[in-house]
Amino acid sequence: MKRFEFPLARVRDYRREQLEAEEAKLHVLLTERQALETESTRLANEAVETRLSLMVTGSAQSQDLSAMDAYLRHLAGAKRRHALKLIEWQERAAKQQQAVIEARRKVKLMEKLEERRYHEWKQALDREQENLSSELYLARWRRV
């Protein structure tokens, strides 16, 4: 009997490549998340430092107070824009996670199909070997 060949091996390999590509996209998104978290921390620290600098100086000119107030409002706007970026990131990440799950499902399906086909091939091989063994035994038995 010929050796086992899975007829859909190219499809299985293609599915695996798709899975790797989807996982790479997810990895990029996770890296992007780290950058967003760093930016969030930076904005929060700047707001705290600005408020602390106001307390440390003790007395401040009205121009300084006005400038700090404008800067704090700018930081608040930046935080709002950043929060929108986080929401948008979460949506993209959720979609990408679904794409990875779907790609894994497709790969697993192909692997199960390959396993089933291999099992069927192995059973057919075992039957063929058993039949050949029986024929050889009978041929030897007839000679004696």
SERO-4910 file (N, C-alpha, C, O; in steps of 0.05 Angstrom, whole numbers):
BEGIN
 pado doro    nc1    nc2    nc3   cac1   cac2   cac3    cc1    cc2    cc3    oc1    oc2    oc3
  Met    A     17    -24      0      0      0      0     18     25      0     39     25     12
  Lys    A      9     46    -13     25     70    -14     24     84     13      7     80     30
  Arg    A     44    102     16     47    116     42     24    136     44     11    144     25
  Phe    A     19    145     69     -3    163     75      3    191     64     25    202     69
  Glu    A    -16    201     49    -14    229     40    -41    242     45    -62    232     37
  Phe    A    -41    264     59    -66    279     64    -72    296     40    -56    314     34
  Pro    A    -94    291     26   -100    307      2   -104    336      6   -101    352    -13
  Leu    A   -111    344     30   -116    373     36    -93    385     52    -96    405     66
  Ala    A    -69    375     48    -45    385     63    -40    414     56    -33    429     74
  Arg    A    -43    421     31    -38    449     24    -59    468     37    -52    490     46
  Val    A    -83    459     39   -104    475     52    -98    477     82   -100    499     93
  Arg    A    -89    455     94    -82    455    122    -59    475    127    -59    490    146
  Asp    A    -39    473    110    -16    491    113    -24    520    109    -14    538    123
  Tyr    A    -42    525     90    -52    552     86    -67    563    110    -63    586    118
  Arg    A    -83    545    122    -97    553    147    -78    560    170    -82    578    185
  Arg    A    -56    544    171    -36    549    192    -23    576    187    -18    591    206
  Glu    A    -17    582    162     -5    608    155    -24    631    162    -16    652    172
  Gln    A    -50    627    157    -70    647    164    -70    652    194    -71    674    204
  Leu    A    -69    630    209    -69    632    238    -44    648    248    -47    665    265
  Glu    A    -21    641    237      3    656    244      0    686    238      9    703    254
  Ala    A    -11    692    215    -15    720    207    -34    734    227    -29    757    235
  Glu    A    -56    721    234    -75    733    252    -63    737    280    -68    757    293
  Glu    A    -47    717    288    -33    720    314    -13    743    314    -10    757    334
  Ala    A      0    746    291     19    769    289      5    795    290     15    814    303
  Lys    A    -19    797    278    -34    822    279    -43    827    308    -42    850    317
  Leu    A    -50    806    322    -58    809    350    -34    819    367    -37    835    385
  His    A    -11    808    361     13    816    376     19    846    371     27    860    390
  Val    A     15    855    347     19    884    341     -1    900    357      7    921    368
  Leu    A    -25    891    359    -45    906    375    -38    906    405    -42    926    418
  Leu    A    -27    884    415    -18    883    443      5    903    448      6    915    469
  Thr    A     23    905    428     45    924    430     33    952    430     43    970    445
  Glu    A     14    957    413      0    983    412    -13    989    439    -13   1012    448
  Arg    A    -24    969    452    -37    973    478    -16    983    499    -22   1000    515
  Gln    A      8    971    498     29    980    516     36   1009    512     40   1024    531
  Ala    A     37   1017    487     43   1045    481     20   1063    491     25   1085    501
  Leu    A     -5   1054    488    -27   1070    498    -26   1072    529    -32   1094    540
  Glu    A    -19   1051    542    -17   1052    571      5   1071    580      2   1085    600
  Thr    A     27   1070    565     50   1088    572     41   1117    568     47   1134    585
  Glu    A     26   1123    547     17   1150    542     -3   1158    564     -3   1181    573
  Ser    A    -20   1140    572    -40   1146    593    -25   1153    619    -33   1172    633
  Thr    A     -5   1138    626     11   1143    650     25   1170    648     26   1185    667
  Arg    A     36   1176    624     49   1202    620     30   1225    624     37   1245    638
  Leu    A      6   1223    613    -13   1245    616    -21   1249    645    -23   1272    655
  Ala    A    -26   1227    659    -33   1229    687    -11   1241    704    -16   1258    721
  Asn    A     14   1232    698     37   1243    713     41   1273    708     47   1288    726
  Glu    A     37   1282    683     40   1310    677     20   1327    691     26   1349    701
  Ala    A     -5   1317    693    -26   1332    707    -19   1334    737    -22   1356    749
  Val    A    -10   1313    748     -2   1313    777     21   1332    781     21   1347    800
  Glu    A     42   1330    764     65   1347    767     58   1377    764     69   1394    778
  Thr    A     40   1383    746     32   1410    742     18   1421    767     23   1443    775
  Arg    A      0   1405    778    -14   1413    803      6   1416    826      4   1435    842
  Leu    A     25   1397    828     45   1398    850     63   1423    847     69   1436    866
  Ser    A     70   1429    822     88   1453    818     73   1478    827     86   1497    836
  Leu    A     47   1479    823     32   1502    832     32   1504    862     33   1526    873
  Met    A     31   1481    876     31   1481    905     58   1488    917     60   1501    938
  Val    A     79   1479    903    106   1483    913    114   1513    911    128   1523    929
  Thr    A    106   1526    890    114   1554    887    103   1573    908    115   1593    915
  Gly    A     80   1566    919     69   1582    941     54   1606    930     30   1609    934
  Ser    A     68   1623    916     54   1646    904     58   1645    874     80   1637    865
  Ala    A     38   1654    860     40   1652    831     27   1677    819      8   1688    830
  Gln    A     37   1686    797     26   1708    782      0   1698    768     -3   1674    763
  Ser    A    -17   1717    762    -42   1709    749    -36   1697    721    -51   1680    712
  Gln    A    -14   1707    708     -7   1695    682      1   1666    685     -6   1649    668
  Asp    A     16   1660    707     24   1632    712      0   1615    717     -2   1593    707
  Leu    A    -18   1625    733    -43   1610    739    -59   1605    714    -70   1583    710
  Ser    A    -61   1626    698    -76   1623    673    -62   1603    654    -76   1587    642
  Ala    A    -36   1604    652    -21   1585    635    -24   1557    645    -29   1538    629
  Met    A    -22   1553    671    -25   1526    682    -54   1516    679    -58   1492    673
  Asp    A    -73   1534    682   -101   1526    678   -105   1517    649   -118   1497    643
  Ala    A    -94   1533    630    -96   1526    602    -83   1499    596    -93   1482    581
  Tyr    A    -60   1495    609    -45   1470    604    -61   1446    616    -62   1425    604
  Leu    A    -73   1450    640    -89   1429    652   -113   1422    635   -121   1399    632
  Arg    A   -126   1443    623   -148   1438    605   -139   1423    580   -153   1406    569
  His    A   -115   1431    570   -103   1416    547    -99   1387    554   -105   1369    538
  Leu    A    -88   1382    578    -84   1354    587   -110   1339    589   -112   1315    582
  Ala    A   -131   1352    599   -157   1339    602   -168   1332    574   -179   1310    571
  Gly    A   -164   1350    555   -173   1344    527   -157   1321    516   -168   1303    502
  Ala    A   -131   1320    522   -114   1298    512   -122   1272    525   -122   1251    512
  Lys    A   -130   1273    550   -140   1248    564   -166   1238    551   -169   1214    548
  Arg    A   -184   1257    544   -209   1249    530   -203   1236    503   -214   1215    497
  Arg    A   -185   1248    488   -177   1237    462   -164   1210    465   -168   1191    450
  His    A   -148   1208    486   -134   1183    492   -155   1161    500   -152   1138    492
  Ala    A   -175   1169    515   -195   1150    523   -210   1139    498   -217   1116    497
  Leu    A   -215   1157    479   -228   1148    454   -210   1129    439   -219   1109    427
  Lys    A   -184   1134    439   -165   1116    426   -166   1089    439   -164   1068    426
  Leu    A   -168   1088    466   -169   1063    480   -194   1047    473   -193   1023    469
  Ile    A   -216   1061    471   -242   1048    463   -239   1037    435   -247   1014    430
  Glu    A   -228   1052    417   -225   1043    389   -206   1019    389   -210   1000    374
  Trp    A   -184   1020    405   -166    997    407   -180    972    417   -176    951    406
  Gln    A   -196    976    437   -210    952    448   -228    939    427   -230    915    426
  Glu    A   -241    956    411   -258    945    389   -241    929    369   -249    907    361
  Arg    A   -219    941    361   -201    927    342   -190    902    354   -188    881    340
  Ala    A   -182    903    379   -171    879    392   -192    857    395   -185    834    391
  Ala    A   -216    864    401   -238    844    403   -242    831    376   -245    807    374
  Lys    A   -243    847    354   -246    836    327   -223    817    320   -227    796    309
  Gln    A   -199    826    327   -175    810    321   -175    784    337   -167    763    327
  Gln    A   -183    785    362   -184    761    378   -204    741    366   -200    717    366
  Gln    A   -226    751    356   -246    734    342   -234    722    317   -239    699    311
  Ala    A   -218    738    302   -205    728    278   -185    706    285   -183    686    271
  Val    A   -171    709    307   -152    688    316   -167    663    324   -159    641    317
  Ile    A   -189    666    339   -205    643    347   -215    628    323   -214    604    322
  Glu    A   -225    643    303   -236    630    279   -214    616    263   -218    594    253
  Ala    A   -190    628    262   -168    616    248   -159    590    262   -153    570    249
  Arg    A   -159    591    289   -152    567    304   -172    545    300   -165    522    297
  Arg    A   -198    553    299   -219    533    294   -215    520    267   -218    495    265
  Lys    A   -208    535    247   -204    524    220   -180    505    219   -181    485    206
  Val    A   -159    513    233   -135    496    234   -142    470    248   -134    448    239
  Lys    A   -155    472    271   -162    448    286   -181    430    270   -178    405    271
  Leu    A   -199    441    255   -216    426    237   -200    410    217   -205    386    213
  Met    A   -181    423    204   -164    409    184   -147    388    198   -143    366    186
  Glu    A   -137    393    222   -121    373    236   -137    349    243   -128    326    242
  Lys    A   -162    354    252   -180    331    259   -186    315    234   -187    290    235
  Leu    A   -191    328    212   -196    314    187   -172    298    179   -175    275    170
  Glu    A   -148    309    181   -124    294    174   -121    270    193   -114    249    184
  Glu    A   -126    274    218   -124    252    237   -144    230    230   -137    206    231
  Arg    A   -168    237    223   -189    218    216   -180    202    191   -182    178    189
  Arg    A   -170    217    171   -161    204    146   -138    186    151   -136    164    139
  Tyr    A   -119    194    169    -97    177    176   -106    152    189    -96    130    184
  His    A   -125    154    207   -136    131    221   -149    112    201   -145     87    203
  Glu    A   -164    123    182   -176    106    162   -155     92    145   -157     68    139
  Trp    A   -134    107    137   -112     95    122    -98     73    137    -91     52    126
  Lys    A    -94     78    163    -80     59    180    -97     33    182    -86     11    182
  Gln    A   -123     36    185   -140     12    186   -139     -3    160   -137    -28    161
  Ala    A   -140     11    138   -138     -3    112   -111    -16    109   -110    -38     98
  Leu    A    -90     -4    118    -63    -16    117    -62    -41    134    -52    -61    126
  Asp    A    -73    -39    158    -74    -63    176    -90    -86    164    -81   -109    165
  Arg    A   -113    -79    151   -129   -100    138   -113   -113    115   -113   -137    112
  Glu    A   -100    -96    100    -84   -106     78    -61   -124     87    -56   -145     76
  Gln    A    -48   -116    108    -26   -133    119    -37   -159    131    -25   -180    128
  Glu    A    -60   -157    144    -72   -182    155    -80   -201    132    -75   -225    135
  Asn    A    -92   -190    111    -99   -207     88    -74   -220     75    -74   -243     68
  Leu    A    -53   -204     72    -28   -214     61    -16   -236     79     -7   -256     69
  Ser    A    -17   -231    105     -6   -251    124    -23   -277    122    -12   -299    123
  Ser    A    -49   -274    120    -66   -298    117    -60   -313     92    -59   -338     92
  Glu    A    -57   -299     70    -51   -312     45    -24   -326     46    -21   -348     35
  Leu    A     -4   -313     58     22   -325     60     21   -350     78     33   -371     72
  Tyr    A      6   -349     99      3   -372    117    -10   -395    102     -2   -418    103
  Leu    A    -32   -388     87    -46   -409     72    -29   -421     50    -29   -445     46
  Ala    A    -13   -404     37      4   -414     16     25   -432     28     32   -453     16
  Arg    A     37   -426     51     56   -443     64     43   -469     73     55   -490     71
  Trp    A     19   -467     84      5   -490     95     -1   -510     73      0   -534     77
  Arg    A     -8   -500     48    -15   -518     26     10   -533     17      7   -555      7
  Arg    A     33   -521     19     58   -535     10     65   -558     27     76   -578     18
  Val    A     59   -556     51     67   -577     70     51   -602     67     55   -621     82
***
